[in-house]
Structure formats: structure tokens, C-alpha cells
Amino acid sequence: MIPIRDDAPKYITPYVTYLLIGLNVLIFIFELLLPPDNRNIFIMQFGILPARLPAAFHVGGNVSLAGAFVPLLSSMFLHASWLHLIFNMWALWIFGDNVEDYLGHFRYLAFYLGSGLIAAGVHILFNWNSPVPSVGASGAIAGVMGAYFLLYPAARVLTLVPFFFVFFTWLPAWVVLGYWFVVQFISGAATSIAYSHQTTGGIAFWAHVGGFVGGLALIKLMPTRPERFSYD
């Protein structure tokens, strides 16, 4: 199921969501402008390499703590392809504005980054010795989707459903996002079983699961912004 748009109203201009989308697009264009070899080095340096974290704590290791932890943030703004970028930014465009409306701009930014860090932590936990870099905003955006799932379960989402033939239908947000989460969880479990020693790239399903659950938890902990509603 592919979400197209939602019908939940918002009462502020989602400047932070726009900023995040703009940054991701600009950084991806920067990636494309790099020569292929330099691009690979850039991804290896600023993407998450789970094996780099234990190496940073190894006495006499050649990985600094900064080199291990900075990518937990920088990886959120890197993408592997145009399709990767478009799907992530599309989801952020649909669901981010309402969560930003609920939290306010600065809390929303903290929430977004916090969800991304939780997603990165879960990904590392399930891929502890992997030398494969992981990039993308999907963990942080999964947190936004988790928050939306709790805040706006009855909101309707226009959804493209490929079922024998393609059609569009309005579905409750809890159905769309709940289905997405279940697929990520099952895919993560299946991948862990089938590729316990994976050395090639793929979808970071556990980062999606971790980000979604992290978003569920964080949205409960963070207060709503005052005076949310417009009285024009």
C-alpha cells in the first residue's frame, strides 16, 4: 500500500518538515556530484557501519568515538538512490506536518532526531558486526509515522492498493501505518533468519521497526505545543 495524501488538518506552517526535506534533497544532489569513488568513501564515512561501534571501544583500535557516533546523525541525511529519497520524503511530506503541528517546531525537530537515533541503535543491535553501511532518513520518518499512528488513528489516508489491479481508496491511518509496521517487523525477522551473516546491502527493516516504536514512546513523553488550534 502506498499512501498518497491524508485529510488530517494542520494549523501551522510545517517549516521544520520543509527544512528536513530540503536538506535531504540538497545533500543527495551533493552525493550525485561526487565522483563514484569519492561517493563511496563519503557513504562509508558518514553512513552507519555497525561494526565500527564496537571497534571504537576496542583498546588500540583505529576508530575514534567521533567516527563511530557522528554517523548516527549524518546517516539520516544520506540516501542511496533517487527512489530511496523520493519514497522517504513523500512519507515525511504526508505525515510530518501533522506531527509538527502537534509538537511545535523545535520539539518536532528533537523528536525527529531522537527517533532517528533510536532507529540507528536498533539497527546496530541487530547487525552488530556488519561492515555494510546503512543510510537514509527512513528510521526517523518511521518515528514520525509511529507518532501519527497514535495521534491521528482515525485520519483518512488516500492509498494506492496494488491488489490484482491497482486502485485508490481512503483508509484509516491506523490501517495503513499498522500494515506498514507489521510488514517491516516480519521482513526484519525473516532477513535476520535468512541472512545472519549478510555482507551486502539491503533494506534496514530493524531500523524501521525501531524508529516506529521509538516514535510511539517519544510522542507519549513529549508535551504538545500550547495553543495548537486556530480561532480565525
Secondary structure by P-SEA (a helix, b strand, c coil): cccccccccccccaaaaaaaaaaaaaaaaaaaaccaaaaaaaaaaccccaaaaaaaaccccccccccccccccccccccccaaaaaaaaaaaaacaaaaaaaccaaaaaaaaaaaaaaaaaaaaaaacccccccccaaaaaaaaaaaaaaccccccccccccccccbbbbbcaaaaaaaaaaaaaaaaaaaaaacccccccccaaaaaaaaaaaaaaaaaaccccccccccc
